[in-house]
Amino acid sequence: MFTGIIEGVGRLAARDTLGGDVRFTFDVGTLPFENVQMGESIAINGVCLTVIAYDATRFQADASTETLGLTTLGQLADGAVINLERAMRPTDRLGGHLVSGHVDGLGQVLSVHDDARAQRWRFAAPAALLRYIAKKGSICVDGVSLTVNDVDEQGFEVALIPHTVANTAFAATAVGSAVNLEIDLVARYVERLLGAGARA
């Protein structure tokens, strides 16, 4: 599990195609990387991957064809800036919201404009996901826990404070870019429970 509070910004260093899927090498950049362990989970732009090799400045992770097809990882260019978060520990503060690292779908940056010192970002989202996105609810965009300011039939809007822009990959994200979306876990389970009740 993750919190959606980005711990560091790194880069895609290399990719190797192995038997149809991909082994990525990531530069850890500003991610605190002390005491990393083989097999631990790290979220890359909101996608939970497993560390299979590492040194002081880089780590490797494999991505299946399923992951490559359903997230933006397969589209990343060499050198692309990425959001990084190590899995939360039981003693960590939950500064964002509970994030699984399992991407539900892709969105797209529609517009960015200044709002005082902050920025308003508008994203398109698939209709199948918009039903779970609520005003003042939580959404995870490229691994970042954000509060929804507004939502309509085409997409949703969030506000990014200067700290968020400066300390995430949003600083290098352009209008038109695809982004990974993960809906709030609570919405997912509420629907499941209500559906089970309707069938009972």
C-alpha positions in Angstrom: 0.0 0.0 0.0 1.0 3.6 -0.6 -0.2 7.1 0.5 0.1 9.1 -2.7 2.7 11.4 -1.1 5.6 11.4 -3.6 8.9 10.8 -1.9 11.2 11.5 -4.8 11.5 12.3 -8.5 13.6 10.0 -10.6 14.1 9.1 -14.3 13.7 6.1 -16.6 17.3 5.1 -17.2 16.8 2.1 -19.6 14.5 -0.6 -20.7 15.2 -4.1 -22.0 12.6 -6.2 -23.8 12.8 -9.8 -22.4 10.5 -12.4 -23.9 7.7 -9.9 -24.7 7.7 -7.9 -21.5 10.0 -5.2 -20.2 12.7 -4.9 -17.5 13.0 -1.2 -16.5 16.0 0.5 -14.9 15.1 3.6 -12.9 17.4 6.3 -11.5 16.2 6.9 -7.9 16.9 10.7 -8.2 15.7 12.4 -5.0 14.1 9.2 -3.5 15.5 8.3 -0.1 16.9 4.9 -0.9 18.5 3.7 2.3 17.7 0.2 3.5 16.1 -0.8 0.3 15.3 -4.5 0.1 15.1 -7.0 -2.7 11.5 -7.7 -3.5 10.0 -4.5 -1.9 7.4 -2.5 -3.7 7.9 0.9 -5.2 5.3 2.9 -7.0 6.4 4.4 -10.3 3.9 7.1 -11.5 1.4 5.2 -9.4 2.2 1.7 -10.7 3.3 -0.8 -8.0 6.4 -2.7 -9.2 8.8 -5.1 -7.4 12.5 -4.3 -6.9 14.5 -7.2 -8.5 17.9 -5.6 -8.5 19.4 -2.4 -7.1 22.5 -0.4 -6.2 22.9 3.0 -4.5 21.4 5.1 -7.3 19.3 2.7 -9.5 16.9 -0.2 -9.3 15.3 -2.6 -11.7 11.8 -3.8 -12.0 9.9 -6.0 -14.4 6.6 -5.0 -16.0 4.2 -7.6 -17.5 2.4 -7.1 -20.8 -0.8 -6.4 -18.7 0.9 -3.6 -16.9 2.4 -2.2 -20.1 -0.9 -2.2 -21.8 -3.0 -0.7 -19.0 -0.6 2.1 -17.8 1.7 4.8 -19.2 4.8 2.8 -18.4 5.0 1.3 -21.9 4.9 4.9 -23.3 7.7 6.4 -21.2 10.6 7.7 -23.2 14.2 7.2 -22.0 15.0 9.9 -19.5 11.4 10.6 -18.6 10.8 12.1 -15.2 8.9 9.8 -12.9 7.2 10.0 -9.5 8.5 7.6 -6.9 7.1 6.3 -3.6 8.2 3.4 -1.5 5.5 1.2 0.1 4.2 2.6 3.4 5.1 1.0 6.8 2.6 0.4 9.6 4.1 3.3 11.6 3.9 5.9 8.7 1.5 8.8 8.7 -1.2 8.6 6.1 -0.7 12.0 4.6 -2.6 11.4 1.4 -5.1 8.5 1.1 -4.8 4.7 0.8 -3.4 3.9 -2.6 -2.9 0.3 -3.9 -0.7 1.1 -6.9 -3.1 -0.8 -9.2 -4.0 1.6 -12.0 -7.7 1.7 -13.0 -7.3 3.5 -16.3 -5.7 6.3 -18.2 -6.5 9.9 -18.3 -5.2 12.9 -20.2 -4.1 16.4 -19.2 -6.6 18.7 -20.8 -5.5 22.1 -19.5 -3.3 23.9 -17.0 -3.8 27.4 -15.8 -2.5 29.6 -13.0 -4.8 30.2 -10.0 -2.9 32.7 -7.7 0.2 30.8 -6.7 -1.4 27.4 -7.4 -2.2 25.8 -10.7 -5.6 24.3 -11.8 -5.2 21.1 -13.8 -8.0 19.6 -15.7 -8.0 15.9 -16.7 -10.1 13.8 -19.1 -11.1 10.4 -17.7 -13.0 7.4 -19.0 -16.7 7.4 -18.3 -16.3 4.0 -16.5 -14.1 5.8 -13.9 -15.8 9.1 -13.7 -18.7 7.5 -11.8 -16.3 6.9 -8.9 -14.8 10.4 -8.8 -16.6 12.8 -6.4 -16.1 16.5 -5.7 -13.9 16.9 -2.7 -13.1 13.2 -2.9 -9.6 11.7 -3.5 -8.0 10.6 -6.7 -4.5 9.3 -7.5 -2.9 10.8 -10.6 0.5 9.4 -11.7 0.9 8.3 -8.1 0.0 11.6 -6.5 -2.9 11.8 -4.0 -5.1 14.8 -5.0 -8.4 16.3 -3.9 -11.0 16.7 -6.7 -12.2 20.3 -7.0 -14.8 19.7 -9.6 -16.1 16.8 -11.8 -18.4 16.7 -14.8 -19.2 14.2 -17.6 -15.9 14.8 -19.4 -13.4 14.9 -16.6 -12.3 16.4 -13.3 -10.2 19.3 -12.0 -7.6 19.5 -9.2 -5.5 22.3 -7.7 -1.8 21.8 -7.4 0.1 24.0 -4.8 3.6 25.2 -5.7 5.2 22.5 -3.5 3.4 19.7 -5.4 4.4 21.0 -8.8 8.0 21.5 -7.7 8.4 18.1 -6.1 6.7 15.8 -8.5 6.8 14.9 -12.2 4.0 17.4 -12.8 6.7 20.0 -13.4 7.6 18.1 -16.6 4.1 17.0 -17.6 2.6 18.7 -20.6 -0.9 19.3 -21.7 -2.0 16.3 -23.8 0.1 13.8 -21.7 -1.4 10.5 -20.7 -1.6 9.9 -16.9 -2.3 6.9 -14.7 -5.5 7.1 -12.7 -6.4 5.1 -9.6 -9.8 5.7 -8.0 -10.4 5.9 -4.3 -10.4 2.4 -2.8 -13.4 3.3 -0.7 -15.6 4.0 -3.8 -14.5 0.6 -5.3 -15.5 -1.4 -2.2 -18.8 0.5 -1.6 -19.9 -0.4 -5.1 -19.0 -4.0 -4.5 -20.9 -4.2 -1.2 -23.9 -2.5 -2.7 -23.9 -4.8 -5.6 -23.7 -7.8 -3.3 -26.6 -6.5 -1.3 -28.7 -6.1 -4.4 -28.1 -9.7 -5.4 -28.8 -11.1 -1.9 
